[in-house]
Amino acid sequence: MKTSGKKKSLKKSEEVDMITLHLINNFLYSVVDEMTAAVVRTSFSPLTRDAFDFQCGLCHPNGDIILEGEGSLLHSLAYKYIIEAIHTKFKNNISPGDVFLDNDPYSEASHLPDVYLAKPIFLKDKLVAWAVSGGHMIDIGGRVAGSCACDSTEIFQEGLRIPPVKLWTEGKPNESVFDILRANSRVPEVLIGDLSAHHAACYTGESRFLELIAEYGAETITLYIEALLDYAERRTREDLRALPDGSYDFTDYMDDDGFGSPPIPIHVTIRKERDRITYDFTGTAPQIPGAMNNPLATTKAMVLIGLRCLISADIPRNSGVWRPVTVIVPEGTILNPAPPAAVAGRGLTLSRLVDTIMGAEAKIAPQRIPACEQGSDFLVCMGFLQGGRIDSVLVETIWGGWGGRPFADGLDYNTPILLDGASQSCEANEQIYPVKYNQFAYVPDTEGAGQFRGGLATVREWQVESDQAILQMRTDRTKSQPWGLAGGHPGAFSKTTVVVKGQEREIGKETVPLSRGDILRVQVAGAGGWGNPLERDPEQVRWDVLNGKVSLKRAQEVYGVILDPKTLKVNEELTAQCREKIRQTKEPCSIRRGFETSQS
């Protein structure tokens, strides 16, 4: 499939004033921020309330994004295509008070747990905008609690699939749809609670957008929204023109398909010509039996995330940015699967897709692009059984660090750029779920070494406190490491293990039964480094040793930095000798190889 943004001309009925343009844009930001706050304040699940796995926004009547908010950026662009699908299905049957729901990956949504709401905003009888809000629900049914099994083989196993439907009709709830939702979720009160939070966000967006129209007038707001889209397009094209023309490609790999396949390639060729850019994924693997297939809408969302790493951060987050972009994704591939392909585990594919895009973009703008981040959207889904039935479902994402940057170290702990979320509180989760957190920590010596090192791996450990639990694990980077740039080293491999009845074993993308006292331990990958580790400031290495992030042994062998074992001060003479030895021999430096005399 080939898609391309289209230029839309602005018919000026008055002169656009740049100050007013930015005032209106800032007001739109405040509207979307209020919508986001409404979700956080009223949602039921920690995944929504604490991890921010959702996004709010405002859209043009035709679906173009007026502004996308903070939150999980993997939902970017989804609403544009969902609204187009709503128009196709409902045509003129769209009224004030309607609220539409869509979670169908083959009707422009993501995977089934990602449920999106879209509310048309009317001024009298005219559709003037859409308020949109949605994100990851804890459970939408299917064969495994949490609805995210990597080892499903078709979408019919994954849960309740709903193409665009009216959840509210002219202000009245569609109780039949609500009944279906409740009947298909293991935790119906949480599902309906989170949907109600998104519903509240849509009403907030509608109310505040109409306030904006009341302030400036409908004609002026229409004019300035078109002007904002044109402004974002113009700024994007200016930034693209400043980048070198050419063709740039990159390939990265997912470990397997969940059933023991060889590594799965994701390939992109980026062609940049003047003020246009094309992302061509020809050469990517065909769709797979497992659930890591990625629907086309979220493939395009990852392209938008990659593009934003090439352009200025202050360009408004609207669909104008998308106009200079062409995306080519062959049908029947892992990035554009045909139904009934399973897609629930597509979070891993999203992560590797972003890694692939960034790898190619590092050749276009090496001064802007960091080394590979932790690189996988690890996900734990655990359904807890008490008295033979599941009474709660934990869905938790596990993060690592960012890759080393051309100007600074990678952050040691943060969500991947495609998510822009947060961590769930161990203490809060222990109050909600029958689970105990034994540890949540950095893992020393897991960073990708570099002049600017990558972020450390993190490890998190859960102990089951219920009679039984069903675990569904989403994990990767056990066979390929997050890559470094400009001579930086790769980050450490990931590792996921369970301890069942005292016996420890490593697991992958699989479903595992657990019992009281059993343990799940997840260590994510380290992030790649940027630049030669021998160019790293010795005092920065010393600081990492003092903070327990890098061992004395690694400081010496990889960075060539010799610290006095008692004072932990840098021995500059021995450090210079050690670094020279590494440069000449390409082997780790050891004090036992001739430095004892110099040290004494």
N, C-alpha and C positions, 0 to 999 in steps of 0.2 A: 504494500500500500504506500502511496505517495501522497503526502499532505503538504500544503503550503499556506502561509498567511497571505491575506489579500489586503491591498491598500484601499482604504475608504477615504474619499475626499470629504473635507469639511466645507459645508456651505455656510459661509459667514454672513450672518444677518447683522452682526455688529463686530467691532474690533475686539479681539481677545486681549485682555490685560493680564500680563504675567503675574502681577501681584495677586489679582483675584484668582487666577488659575491655581496658584500654590495655596492660597487660603482655602479654596474649595477642596483641593486634594488633601490638605491637612485635616479638614473637617471630615472627609471620608475616612481617613485613618482613624480618627477618634470614634467614628461610628462603628467601624469593624473592631476596634479595641473594646468598645462597650459590648458588642456581640460576644466576643471571646470571653470577657469577664462574666457575662450571663451564663455561659456554658460552665465555666469553672465553678461558679457559686452554686449552681443548681444540679450539677450532674451527680450520679450515684457511684460510678466506678472510679477506682484510683487510676486506671489507664487513661481516662478522660480528664479527671480532676487534677491529677498530679503529673502524669506523663505527657499531657497535652497532645495526645494522638488524635487530633481533629483540626479542622480549619474552618473559619468563617470568611465570608466575603460578600461583595456586591457585584452584580452583573448587569450588563446592558440588556435591554429587552430581547436582543437576538442571541444572548448568551455570552458575548464578549465580556471578559473580566474588566470591571471598573476598578476594583481593588481587591487583592487577595491579602488576607491577614496573616499574622504570626501563627505559629502552630506547626503542625506536621506538613512540610512542604511537598510530601509525596502526593498530597491531594490537589496540588496546583493543576490548573487547567481542567480538572475533572468537571467542574460545573459548566464550563463552556460547552462541552460536548453533551452533558446530561440535559441541559436546557434545550439544545438542538434536538435531542431525542424526544423531549417532552413536546416540543412544537410539532415534530413529525407525527407523533401519536395522537395528540389531543387537538391539534390545529386551532380552531377558534373556541374550543371548549375550555377556556382558561378564564377564571373569574376572580374577583376580589374575595379574599378569605380562603382560597384554595391553598393547600400545601401539598407538594408532590414528594414522593419517596422513590428512590431508585438505589438498588444495590447490585444490579445485574452487570457482571463484567462484560457481557456481550451486548449491553445497552449503554456502553460508555462509562460504566462505573469501574471499580477497582477489583477487590475480592469481596466475597459475600459479607464478611464482618464489617466492611466499610459501608455504612448506610448514610446516604446523603438526602437532605431535605432542601427543597427549593420553594420559596414563597414569592409569587408575583406581587409587585407593588403597583397599585393603580392610583392614578389621579383622576377622580371621577370615573370615566369609562375607558381611560387610556392606560395601557401598560407602559410604565415609565422605567422600570428596573426590576431586578430580582434580588431578594435577600436569601443567602444560602448558608447552610451550616451542616456539618456532618463529620463523621469519623468512625473510628474503630469501636464496634460494640463487643462486649465481653463474650457473648455467645449468641449465635444465630442458628443453632441446631447443627445437624450433620452427625457423622459417626463418632466424633471425638469432641469432648468438652473443650470449648474455646474456638471451635470451628476453623482451626488453622492447621490441620494435619498435612504434613509434607508427603505422607505415603498414601494419599488418596490418588485415584487414577482417573476419575471423571468428576465433573462439577456436581453431579447429582448426589455424590457422597458428602458434599461439603456444607450443606445447610439449606436454608430457605432462600430461594432466588426470586427476586421481585423486580421485573421490568418497571418502567415508570408507571406509578399509580397514584391516585389521589388519597392521601392520608387524612386530609381535611377537605371538605367540600363546602365552599362559601361559609367558612367559619365553623362548620359542624364536623366532629370527628367521624370518620368512616369506621364504625365499630366492628364491622366484619373483618377489615384489615387488621385492626388491633387484636381481635380474637385470634387470627391466624398467627400474628407475631408472638403472642403470649404462648400459644400452644406449641410453638416450635423452638422455644428457648428453654434451656435448663435453669436459667435465672430470669424469669420474665419480669420481675419487679425492677431489676437492674436495667434490662433492655428498655423497658418503657420509661423508666426514670431518665436514662440518658437521652432517649429520643425527645422527651419533654423538654430537656435542657436545650437541645438544638432548636426545638420549636420556639422556645422563649427567645433564643438568639435571633431567629428570623423575625419575630414580632418587634424586637428591639431595633433591628436594622430597618424594618419598614417605617417604624415611628420616627426614627432619627432622620432617615432619608427624606421623608415628607416635610420634616422641619426645615431641612436644607432648601427644598423647593419653595416652602412658604417664605423663606428669607430672601431668596434671589429671583424666584419665578421659574416656571417650568421651562420656558423657552431659553432662558439664560443657562440653566443647569444642563439642558440638552446640548446646547452649544459648547459649554465648557467640558462636558464629559467627552465629546468628540475631540475637542482640542487637547485634552489630556492624553487620549489614545494617540493622536497625531504627534504630540510632544514626546511621548515615550518611544514611538517609532523613530522619530527624527534623531533623538539622542542615541538610540541603539545603533542606527545606521552610521552615525558619526563615529562611534566607538569601533564598529566593525571595520570601517574604512582605515582606521589607524593600525589595524592588525595586518600582518603580512599575508598576501594571497598565497594560495597553494593547497595541496592535498596532504592530509595528515591522518595516519591510521594507528590503531592500537587494538590489541587483543588481550583480554583477561579471561579467567576461567573460574567456573564454579566447580566444587569438588566432584559432584556426581548428581544423579537424578533422584537419589533416595533409594535406589534399588541396585546400587553397585556398579553403575555405568562408569566409563572413563570420564575424565574432566570435560566439562561442557564449555565450549568457547562462545564468548560474546565479542563480536568484532564491530568496530565502527571506522568509517572513513569520513573525515570532516573536510569538506571542500569549501574554502572561503574565497569569494571573488567579489572585490570591491565592497559593496555594502550589503551583500547577501551571504548567507551561510547555509550549507546543507549537511545534515547528519544522515549518513547512509549506512544501514546496518546489514547490508548484504554480506554474507559470509558468516553470519551468526547461526548457531546450531538450530536444527529443526525442533519443533515442540516435542516435549518429552512425556513419558508415561506418568511421572510424578507430578506433584502440585506446584512446582516452581515456575510454571509458565506465567508470563506477565502480560496482562491485557494491554491492548494498544494505547488506551487512554493514559495509563500510567507510564508507559514507555515515553510518550510525548512529554509527560510531566518531568521525567528525569532529564530530558533534553533541555527543557526550560531551566532547570536547576543548573545544568552545566553551562548554558549560555550566560546565566547571571554571574557566573564566576569570571566571565570574560569582559563584562561591561561594568559601567560605573554603578556603585551601590545606591546612588541617590536617584536613579531613574525610577519613575513610578512603577509599581507592581501591577501593571494592567496588560491587556491583550495587545497593545501597540507594540510591545517588545517582541511579540510572536510573529509579526507581519514579515520581517525579513528572513524567516526561517522556513526551510523545506526539510521534511523528515521522510525518509524512505525506509520502510520496514517490510520486508517480504512476508506475505501471508504464509501461515503454517509454520512459522518459526517460534522460538521460545519467547520472542518479544512481540508477537502478533499471532497468538494461537487461534485455531479454529475450534468451535465448540464440538464436542463437550469436554474439551481439555480442562483438567483440574488446575486451579490457580491460587488456592488458599495460601501456599507457601511462597508466593511471589515476592515477599519482602527480601529474601536472599538475592533474588534476581535483580530487584531494584538496586540493591547495594552494589552488586557487581557491575551493573549497567553504569552507575555513576562512576565507579572506579575506572571503567573502560573509557567513558567520555572524558574524564579528567586526565587520563593517561595520554589521550590524543591532544587535548587542549594544552597540556604541558609543552608540547612541541610548538604550539602556536604562540603562547605567551608564557615562557618559562619563568618570568619574573613575577607572575601572578599565581601560579598553580602550585599547591603543596604536594608533597609525596602522598602516597596512598594512606587513607585513614584506616581505622580498625577494620572496616571493610565488610561487615556483615550485620544485617538486622537480626541478631539473635532473639529468639522469642521462646518463652516458656509458657505453655498452657497446661494448667493442672486442675483437674476436677476432683474435688474431695468428696468421698463417700462416707456417710454416717448412716448406720442402719440399713445399708444396702442401696441407698440412693444418693445421687450427687446433690448436695445442698449449697455448694459454693464453687465458683470457678475463678482461679487466679490466672490472669494474663499479664505477663510482665516482660518488658524489653530490657536487654542487658547491653550496656554501652562499653566502649573502650576509649581510645584517644584519637586525636587528629594526627595526620602526617606532619612531619617537619616542614616548615614554610621557608621560602627563600630569604626571609628576614628574621625568623624567630622559631623557637621550638614549637612542636605541635602541642596542643592542649592535652593534658594527661587524662582528663575525663570529660567527655561531652558527647552529646548525641551526634550521629552522623549528619552531614549537612542536609540530607534529604528529609530529615525528621524535625530538627529544630525544636526538640521537646525537652523533657526533663526526666529525672529519676523518681521512681516511686519510693516512698519512705519505708524502710524495713520495719520501723517501730509501728507505723500505722497499719501496715499489712499484717503484722502479727496480731493486731487487735481485730482484724476483719476475717482472716483466714486461719485454718488450723495448720500453721506452719511456723517454724522457728528458723531465724537466720543465724547460722553459725559464724559466717564471716562475709565481709564485703570490703575488699582491700585491693591495693595495687600489688602487682607482681614484679619484683625487682628484676632487672636485666632482661626485660622483654621488649624494650624500646628498639626501634630501628635506629642504629647508631648513625650519627651524621654531624656535620658542622652545626646543624640545628636538628636535634634528635626528634624522633617520633614519640607520640604518647605511649605510656606504659599500658600493658594489658591490665585488666581488672579481673578479679575472681569473686564470684558470689556463690554462697552455699545455702541451700534450703534443707531443712529436716522436716519430714512429714509428721504431723501430730494428729492425723485422723486415722480411722480404722483402715481405710484404703484410699488410694489416689490413682488417677490415670494421667500420666505425663505424656504430653506431645512436645517434642523438642525440635527446634529449628536452628541449625548450626552449620557452619561452613568454615573455610580457611584452615582446614586440617591438612590439606595437601599443597596449597599454594599460599605463599606469604604476601602480606601487603608490601608492595614494592616501594623502593626508595628512588630518589631522583638526584641527578647531578653528583653521583658517586655515593649517595647515602645507602645504607644497608636496609634490607627488608626487616619488617617486624617479626616477632616470634609467631609460631603457629598457635592456633586455638586448640583447646582440649575440653571435652565434656565427658564427665564420668558420673555413674550412679554407684552407690554402695547399697546393695540389696542383701539383707540378712547377713551383713558383715563382709560380703564379697564385692570387690570393686571391679568394674569393667567400663571401658570406654564406649560411648554411644554416639550415633550420628543423627540423621533425620529419621526418627522412628518414634513409635508409640510404646511406652513402657509402663507396666503396672507396678505400683509402689505400695508399701504398707507402713504402718506406724514405725517410726524410727529410721526408715530408709532415708538416704541423703542424695541430693542432686548437687553436683558441683560443676559450675561453668566458668571456664577461663577463656575470655575472648582473646583474639589475636592482638599483638602489639602493632603499632602504626609505623610506617616506613620513615626513614630519615632523609634529610635533604643535605647534600654536600658531603665532602670527605670528612670522616670522623677525626682525622689527624689535624684538621683545621679548627676543631672546636676549641674555644677558649678553655684552658686548663682550669680556670677558676669556676667555670660552669660545670665542668666534670666534678670538681671537688664539691660543689654545692649539691650535686645529685648524690654523691657518696654520703655526705653529711645527712641528707634527707632519706637515706635508705632506698633510693631509686636505682642506683647503680652500685655494684659491689667493687671493692678494691681490686679484685682480680680482673673484672671486666674493664674498669678504668684503665688498667695497665695494658691488658692484652689487645683491646679494641681501639681505645682512644690514645694509647701510648702515654698516659699521664701517670707519673709515679708520685704517690703520696706517702709521706712519712706515716708509718702505721701507728705511731703514738700521738703525734700532733695533728695528723691529717692535713698538713700543709704541703703545697706543691714543691717537689724538688725539681727546680727548673733545669738544672744540668742533666739529671738523669732522664727527665721528660724529653728533652731535645734529643738525647742519644737513643732513647727508646723509639721515638717517632721516626727517626732516621732509619733505624733498623727495620721497622715495619715497612717503610717505603721501599727499602732495598730488597728485602726478602719476601715481602707480601705474606708474612706469617705473623701470628700473634707474638707480642713482645713478652719475654719472661725475664725477671731479675736473675733467675738461675742461669741464664745464658750470658754471663759475663759482666753483670752490673754490680755484683756484690762488692768488688773492690772499690768501685767509684762511690758506692753508697757509704762504705765505712770511712 
